[in-house]
């Protein structure tokens, strides 16, 4: 893009790490974040999947209720055996009890399997939906969002954070349900079996719970620092590896390494702190389990000596204490999961709830033929509030005209195109196409009117053909071949191992010029009423450029065309040349008129002309 | 093996952790044992023994807790420390890579390998190591404790363990393939995301949002499907393990009925009864340690894949290595001796039979059509690639003999697409080795020569202004001028400009070249260009076509002697002459 400072990408002093979060929500990182809010946001996002998770939770609860009954049978069995020691063993009664227990545990098994599958599959589906929604969100965000947030950071939300949600979003809820049901069930059964022993047994788990809560509330901040540091690491690594050639030839890897080590060190510290915090929770719970066991043994023995209970009660309680302890560990783990879940959801919903471009579904679609009259009316625009880069810009273009926009670097040429395409919205003034304000049109209708070729050719991972056809449908091979022939890339494509079906991987074997040729061919195939070339041929050598010129002439014939070019010889035959400087039009006219006037354009032109004079 | 990333410190931590956990297990193991004494004592109605036992058990529990917390600290530290080592090892390796090595992995993949994959391993160490150390100790210890008691009980427990191991083995075996694919599929999703962000303008201009989304949904759909099928295989594992635990407890009691009633005396029966209670505690411990082992085996395949991917990076020998010579002196001569170059996997040479010599302080221009090998040629000078045959000499020595540092320290290389870094303008200009010796004066001068001073002065914070990642807040021309200033700031003896003027308008181009000629008069300049106007006054011009030199000489010589050049000139200038 030419010139200018994008909105929000304010040039500021110092080296603040601004790439962590983009846009207006940046400030929220400074404040303590709200755990509950982010979980609630996630819940409301779940939509239909809520029912699947609810089913999982219900199954979990049913399963744990049944397993709470189990120990009662164990108690019965051991009492029967204990009585058998004194007298005769009632084998039949023990066997029938054992069979009943077997049945109960069998049902528990089935429930648990169903629950696990439902929950995990649903979580994955939620993660999948998040990824897709985030990807769609990318398309609905205004462009200035990208001007000031790092690709690595957006990507990390789509992958790392969505993964975290996929791992944890269901299980965090279902293990909590299992845990709570088991806890309540156990408490009830224990008090039913023996209140005194039960009272002793509930002390350790609940004090454990309190300790756990304390640990968790302290650990949240470490988790945040941790994911912040991870983001910084991502940013640094991405920037460095992408600029490998430069970093290397400038011998700056030593410096990069220093910064890397710095961040790596911070990451190390925050990583072991957060990990340590969470590692203490299971240990405390294990201790509480031991404590429960000890209490059962000691208090139980005393009660037996007093003759209050049978040995079977101790047997049942040993199992209850263990059952009591397992869900507490689960609960603690699901709290840890909740932490990660909350931190990740925060980051995801920060992006997902970022302000979007205006909704346009109420606007009427543009129907009928597009003429191609374009008018700028007193357009003013700035990427940053208060710093206008386009001042009171007006121009009228008639249908079918070929317009060149020239001017020194930073004059605002690309900005004009950005506004025409409605990539950004004008601050004041209006842009009209066929007499109708583009504000009243849907963005997609505006886009449909134009083909656009940009200076940085964008190709994606796919075959050459896929890159050429892109999203057009019903394009036959003949059209594709013709377009490629006209831009002079056909022979090159045929020399590739699989011709048009060769895969284009990042940068492999294609020069910038060849990439530009492909994108021009793409525009030819696109075939729209109006065309924009933004430095579309800058990477081509002059021979190729001249060759393509014919193709461009054919393509632009009778269509309103906007051309931005530094090489003035490519635009001399334009119907009108708009000369811009510092966001204003300084001159307009045909090539000849402007030369005659001997103004700004003539200066620009002569600077190249003089050099070619004396061949 | 992951242990290759363990240094002395890490091994020390492992040793400490093992010792701590061993002691902790010992304490945990003692607790159920007291139950025998207690059972005996309450039959004798000895309350004092019961409370004595209680106190000792409590003591064990507290010691166990203390040890476990310390062990947790040690292991957290271990995991963080190993993560740090891996990251650094990868960074140091990637730093020595040539562009070719980077291309082979693809940058995206290298980024995931440095971040996600490392996190996977760290998670495994924190969660897994504790279990991996503790579970076998508990299992073996507990088995030893109960082995002598009763064959019947032992075989019930053994059956449970066998069932568990089979279920675990089968599901881990079948799921591991799917887990292995997760990373690969995740890479696809990453790539699709990057594509969408990088091409956002084009996508919007073409209204191709839906088109891109359907591609993206394909990538995420594959990932989902793979994950679901892994889940389908893995889900039965844990519930079955849970059930086995219940069944074993039940089995012990059920079998215990027979065992106890077959014992002779009532005392022996009572002994067996209390043994049975203790036995179930230990059996539970054995089974739950297997369960925990199972749970770490679920995450293991993913970790192993990550580890393998990291090892691939760390084990890659950089295709370009330092030579022995650290000589940084020289006047800036360059020589190609019959150099050919072919990109790996390419069908034909990108450059062939290049022989040419550049004297110090002169300007060499390289011109030729798109794809003629201009960039490749200058990349060979900077040794970003190595010649396939022939040799490239800088200051009279084969570039392969120098350390890269020594070679690069004499160069200022400006690439075709301007690459900037997040940080201040100043940091970007004063970039790289040698920047320690440059002051504000040098930076101001470099900006001036590169014609970047005027727009930098307009920035709110001048040279302290922040440049965002990838220089997004600057225009193409501004970026290019900053990157030229960066090269000038090094006062290089060899300045390489690879088509750096394409984003500049003619006026700026001309001013910049005039300034360069004035300020860089002592340096050798290699300039790649497409416009003859840009290079016509170079000392020598090389005309490349299809990777071969078709003309070499001054502008005038070429005009009379080189047809390709003449055509090029004609096509460029007739346009302007009209």
Interface residues (C-beta under 8 A of the other chain):
Chain A: X1 X2 X3 X4 X5 X6 X9 X10 X11 X12 X13 X14 X15 X16 X18 X19 X67 X70 X74 X77 X78 X80 X81 X82 X84 X85 X86 X89 X91 X94 X95 X98 X101 X102 X105 X106 X108 X109 X112 X113 X116 X117 X120 X121 X124 X125 X127 X128 X131 X132 X135 X136 X138 X139 X143 X146 X147 X148 X150 X151 X152 X154 X155 X156 X158 X159 X160 X163 X166 X230 X233 X234 X235 X237 X238 X239 X241 X242 X243 X244 X245 X246 X247 X248 X249 X250 X251 X252 X253 X254 X255 X256 X257 X260 X261 X264 X265 X267 X268 X269 X271 X272 X273 X275 X276 X279 X280 X283 X284 X286 X287 X290 X291 X293 X294 X297 X298 X301 X302 X304 X305 X311 X314 X315 X318 X319 X322 X406 X407 X408 X409 X410 X414 X421 X423 X443 X444 X447 X448 X450 X451 X452 X454 X455 X456 X458 X460 X461 X470 X471 X492 X495 X497 X505 X506 X507 X508 X509 X511 X512 X513 X514 X517 X519 X526 X532 X535 X538 X539 X540 X541 X542 X543 X544 X546 X566 X567 X568 X569 X570 X572 X603 X604 X605 X607 X608 X609 X611 X612 X615
Chain B: X28 X31 X32 X34 X35 X38 X39 X41 X42 X45 X47 X50 X51 X53 X54 X57 X58 X60 X61 X62 X64 X65 X68 X69 X72 X73 X75 X76 X77 X79 X80 X81 X83 X84 X87 X88 X91 X92 X94 X95 X97 X99 X102 X103 X106 X107 X108 X110 X111 X112 X114 X115 X116 X119 X122 X126 X130 X186 X189 X190 X191 X192 X193 X194 X195 X196 X197 X198 X199 X200 X201 X202 X203 X204 X205 X206 X207 X208 X209 X210 X211 X212 X213 X216 X217 X220 X221 X223 X224 X227 X228 X231 X232 X235 X236 X238 X239 X240 X242 X243 X246 X247 X249 X250 X253 X254 X256 X257 X260 X261 X266 X269 X270 X273 X277 X280 X281 X284 X343 X346 X347 X367 X368 X369 X370 X371 X375 X382 X384 X404 X405 X408 X409 X411 X413 X415 X416 X417 X419 X421 X422 X423 X424 X427 X431 X432 X433 X434 X435 X455 X459 X460 X461 X464 X465 X466 X467 X468 X469 X470 X472 X473 X475 X476 X477 X478 X481 X483 X486 X490 X499 X502 X503 X504 X505 X506 X507 X508 X509 X510 X530 X531 X532 X533 X536 X559 X567 X568 X569 X571 X572 X573 X575 X576 X577 X578
